[in-house]
Amino acid sequence: KMSFIKKKVIGIIPAKKNSLRLKNKNIQKIKNLMLFEISIINALKSKIVDEIVVSSNSNFILNKSKKLGVKILKRPNSLCRNNIDANKVIKNLIDNLDIKTKKQNPYLVYLQPTSPFRKSKHIDNAFKCLKKNNHNLVSVCIGNKSIYKSIYSDRKKKWLHIIHLI
């Protein structure tokens, strides 16, 4: 697609196997679809997202994701503990991108499976807003977690284009 300001847009879907608070949360179903599948489907429907990568330590999730036609990244168990923040998951993805993609300085969209009501239109509208303002973009809701949990920025490597959609 290369549909956003001549830069590639990569959707990152983090879907680890276990969760401390809710067992198997990423494979819980809504209307016969698992949460991570809903994120994949909506990213595939987006007019903006060029590539989708599911990062997981679950072979089940990785195999299902591959069948849906997206790229997969086997996440090390060391990045699946409960105290690991999104920055490390994103950095792991960046470290595993090929050199050509890294040089393109793509936009990254962090699509959590636990936001099943986020649709492709929300992703696309976020990029319309980003195009107008030319800044990083984070969607927000009222909650008790720090926003810093979800943003990764390494100015030396120019990875400034992190879009986090709740």
Salt bridges, closest charged atoms under 4 A:
GLU51 OE1 - LYS8 NZ 2.68
GLU51 OE1 - LYS71 NZ 3.42
ASP95 OD2 - LYS91 NZ 3.06
